[in-house]
């Protein structure tokens, strides 16, 4: 998760400064982080579906960054962020039900 936060921060910085190459580069890194997550090997259906949606939204972010479309980049980044938050909330609830 720490790496995902690092790359996400760099994406956000790229959006604010209109450095779309930086956004694209870090979108690729975000996608790679998901591919190395241990939860992929758990077989958890929710995680697998969430990871697939995350990859699609990151791919949109990447494509919008290549097109230097600031409005669409921001929209795609919002989707990526929402994906992360929803997945982490659900995984915490299912992994630590006594904390809810």
C-alpha positions in Angstrom: 0.0 0.0 0.0 2.9 2.4 0.7 4.1 2.2 -2.8 0.6 2.7 -4.1 0.4 5.9 -2.0 3.8 7.1 -3.3 2.8 6.6 -7.0 -0.6 8.1 -6.4 1.0 11.2 -4.9 3.2 11.5 -7.9 0.1 11.2 -10.2 -1.6 13.9 -8.2 1.5 16.2 -8.5 1.6 15.6 -12.2 -2.1 16.5 -12.5 -1.7 19.7 -10.5 1.4 20.7 -12.5 0.1 19.5 -15.8 3.0 17.1 -16.2 1.1 14.4 -18.1 4.2 12.3 -18.8 4.6 12.0 -15.0 1.0 11.0 -14.6 1.4 8.3 -17.3 4.7 7.0 -15.8 3.2 6.6 -12.3 -0.1 5.2 -13.6 2.1 2.3 -15.0 3.7 1.9 -11.6 0.3 1.8 -9.9 -0.8 -1.0 -12.2 2.3 -2.9 -11.5 1.8 -2.6 -7.7 -1.5 -4.4 -8.0 0.1 -7.2 -10.0 2.5 -7.9 -7.1 0.0 -7.8 -4.3 -0.2 -10.9 -2.2 -4.0 -10.8 -2.2 -3.9 -11.8 -5.8 -2.8 -15.2 -4.7 -5.5 -15.5 -2.0 -8.2 -16.2 -4.6 -10.5 -13.7 -2.8 -13.2 -13.0 -5.4 -13.9 -9.4 -4.2 -10.2 -8.5 -4.4 -9.8 -10.1 -7.8 -12.8 -8.2 -9.2 -11.6 -5.0 -7.5 -8.1 -5.4 -8.9 -9.4 -5.9 -12.4 -11.5 -2.7 -12.1 -8.6 -0.8 -10.7 -6.4 -1.9 -13.7 -9.1 -0.7 -16.1 -9.4 2.6 -14.4 -5.6 3.0 -14.2 -5.4 2.2 -18.0 -7.9 5.0 -18.6 -5.8 7.3 -16.5 -2.7 6.4 -18.5 -4.5 6.9 -21.9 -6.0 10.3 -20.8 -2.5 11.4 -19.6 -1.0 10.5 -23.0 -3.8 12.5 -24.6 -2.9 15.4 -22.2 -6.6 15.7 -21.5 -6.6 17.4 -18.0 -10.4 17.1 -17.4 -10.4 13.3 -18.2 -7.2 12.7 -16.3 -8.7 14.2 -13.2 -11.9 12.2 -13.7 -9.9 9.0 -14.1 -7.8 9.8 -11.1 -11.0 10.2 -9.0 -12.1 6.7 -10.2 -8.7 5.2 -9.3 -8.8 6.8 -5.8 -12.4 5.6 -5.3 -11.3 2.1 -6.3 -8.5 2.1 -3.7 -10.6 3.4 -0.9 -13.5 1.0 -1.5 -11.3 -2.0 -1.8 -9.3 -1.2 1.3 -12.4 -0.6 3.3 -14.0 -3.9 2.2 -10.8 -5.9 2.7 -10.4 -4.5 6.3 -14.0 -5.3 7.0 -13.6 -8.9 5.8 -10.2 -9.4 7.3 -10.9 -7.8 10.7 -14.6 -8.2 11.3 -14.3 -7.7 15.0 -13.0 -4.1 14.5 -16.2 -2.9 12.7 
